[in-house]
Amino acid sequence: MATHVEVVTPERVLFSGEADFVVMRAEGGDIMFLPNHAPFVGAVDICTVRIVLAGSDAAVPGASGGDDAGAGTAAAAHHGAGTEGEVRLAMAGGFVHVDDNRVTVLAGIAELADEIDVDRAQRALEAAQSAAGGETAPTPGDMLDAEAAAGEPGIEQSPTMRALVHPDDPEVRERRALARLEAAGALGTSSAAPTVAPAR
């Protein structure tokens, strides 16, 4: 059995097909959606989304392609699989809705792995690191502590919410560039390899 997956941006449907499972980073960490997953609605962090196509060899043990085997193969041919039987894409945040054996991912910005301009993503990473001045940007917790010390109560923002609310923050831009390089399979292949991992 497979689950139907759709990844949609305002411009187009990036992927629509059957999958054995989907992996992405949600608010609480990495999450995998298998067929018949319980209903779920959540924010998706900046991440690489992996869609393992129905009937592929990369299926989760115990998951079976069954009658849907190969149903996602045509989608992979048209949507650029990262490896055989898998579609990878970089997502700059968004939302996921799971219900009735369907996983719908809504992304403001997302790119399929084979459409990512690796040189441009590397330049974006270097620019974001340069904008941060080589220093780690303050965490939402640090900012909350500073506000509390100043007598100004605030609301702590998770990395996921920070990405949605402050898309031009150097740390957020760095995480987006890292996700693009990871999805394209080019993470750490240049002399300017990233020095920090994406926030989890």
C-alpha positions in Angstrom: 0.0 0.0 0.0 1.2 3.5 -0.8 0.2 7.0 0.3 -0.6 9.8 -2.2 1.8 12.8 -1.9 1.5 16.3 -3.3 3.9 19.1 -2.9 2.5 22.4 -4.0 3.9 26.0 -4.2 2.0 29.1 -5.3 3.5 28.7 -8.8 3.0 25.0 -9.5 2.6 21.4 -8.3 6.2 20.2 -7.7 5.3 16.6 -7.1 2.1 14.5 -7.3 2.3 10.7 -7.0 2.3 7.6 -4.8 5.0 7.0 -2.2 6.0 4.4 0.3 6.9 7.2 2.8 7.8 10.9 3.1 10.4 12.4 5.4 10.7 16.1 6.4 11.5 18.3 9.4 8.4 19.5 11.2 8.2 21.7 14.3 9.3 19.0 16.7 12.0 17.4 14.6 12.2 15.0 11.7 9.0 13.1 10.9 8.1 10.3 8.6 4.7 9.8 7.0 3.8 6.2 6.1 0.6 5.0 4.5 -2.4 5.4 6.7 -0.7 7.9 9.0 -2.9 9.4 11.6 -4.4 12.8 10.7 -1.7 15.5 11.2 -1.4 19.3 10.6 1.9 21.1 11.3 4.5 23.6 10.3 7.4 22.4 8.2 10.8 23.7 8.9 13.5 24.6 6.3 14.6 21.1 5.2 15.2 18.6 2.5 12.0 16.6 1.8 12.6 13.0 0.8 9.8 11.2 -1.1 10.5 7.5 -1.5 8.4 6.3 -4.4 6.0 3.4 -4.2 7.6 0.1 -4.8 11.2 1.4 -4.7 14.0 -0.6 -3.0 14.3 2.1 -0.3 11.0 1.3 1.2 10.7 1.0 5.0 10.9 -2.6 6.2 7.4 -3.9 6.4 6.0 -1.4 3.9 4.9 -2.9 0.6 4.3 -1.3 -2.8 1.6 -3.9 -3.4 -0.7 -3.0 -6.4 0.7 0.5 -6.3 4.3 -0.6 -7.1 5.9 1.6 -9.7 3.1 4.1 -9.6 5.5 6.8 -8.5 8.2 5.9 -11.1 6.7 8.0 -13.9 6.4 10.9 -11.4 10.1 10.5 -10.6 11.0 10.7 -14.3 9.1 13.9 -14.7 10.0 15.5 -11.3 13.7 14.7 -11.0 14.5 11.9 -8.5 17.5 12.5 -6.3 18.4 8.9 -6.5 16.5 6.0 -8.2 13.2 5.6 -6.5 13.5 8.8 -4.5 12.5 12.4 -5.1 14.3 15.1 -3.1 13.5 18.7 -2.8 14.6 21.7 -0.8 11.8 23.4 1.1 12.1 26.9 2.7 9.3 26.2 5.2 5.6 25.7 4.9 2.9 23.4 6.2 1.9 19.7 5.9 -1.6 18.2 6.1 -2.1 14.5 6.4 -5.5 12.8 6.2 -7.3 10.0 4.4 -4.0 8.4 3.2 -2.9 11.7 1.6 0.1 13.9 2.5 -0.2 17.5 1.2 2.7 19.8 1.6 2.2 23.5 1.0 5.5 25.4 0.5 6.0 29.1 -0.2 9.3 28.3 -1.8 10.6 24.8 -2.8 12.9 23.4 -5.5 13.3 19.9 -6.9 16.9 18.6 -6.4 17.7 18.5 -10.1 16.5 22.1 -10.6 18.8 23.6 -7.9 21.6 25.8 -9.1 24.4 24.5 -6.8 26.7 27.5 -7.6 24.0 30.0 -6.7 23.1 28.1 -3.5 26.8 28.1 -2.5 27.0 31.8 -3.1 23.9 32.3 -1.0 25.4 30.3 1.8 28.6 32.3 1.7 26.7 35.6 1.6 24.5 34.5 4.6 27.6 33.5 6.6 29.3 36.8 5.7 26.2 38.8 6.7 26.2 37.0 10.1 29.8 38.3 10.5 31.1 34.8 11.3 29.2 34.8 14.5 26.3 32.6 15.4 23.0 34.6 15.3 21.3 34.8 18.7 18.8 32.0 19.3 15.2 32.8 20.0 15.8 31.8 23.6 18.7 34.3 23.9 16.3 37.0 22.6 13.6 36.1 25.1 16.1 36.2 27.9 17.3 39.6 26.8 13.7 40.9 26.6 12.9 39.5 30.0 16.0 41.1 31.5 14.9 44.4 30.0 11.5 44.0 31.5 9.9 43.4 28.1 8.0 40.1 27.9 8.1 38.4 24.5 7.1 35.2 22.9 9.8 32.7 22.1 10.0 31.7 18.5 11.0 28.2 17.4 13.5 27.9 14.5 10.5 27.0 12.3 8.5 30.1 13.2 11.6 32.2 13.0 12.0 31.1 9.4 8.5 32.0 8.5 8.5 35.4 10.4 12.0 36.5 9.6 13.0 35.1 6.1 15.8 37.6 5.6 17.6 36.8 8.9 21.2 35.7 8.0 20.7 32.5 10.0 17.5 31.7 8.1 19.1 32.4 4.8 22.0 30.2 5.8 19.7 27.3 6.7 17.8 27.7 3.3 21.1 27.5 1.4 22.2 24.4 3.4 18.9 22.7 2.6 19.3 23.5 -1.1 22.8 22.1 -1.1 21.8 19.0 0.8 18.9 18.3 -1.5 21.2 18.7 -4.5 23.7 16.3 -3.0 26.4 19.0 -2.9 26.7 19.7 0.8 30.3 20.2 1.7 31.7 19.6 -1.8 33.4 23.0 -2.1 36.3 24.7 -0.3 33.8 26.9 1.5 31.9 24.0 3.1 29.4 25.1 5.7 30.6 25.2 9.2 27.2 24.8 10.9 24.5 22.3 10.4 20.8 23.3 9.9 19.0 24.0 13.2 16.8 21.1 14.3 
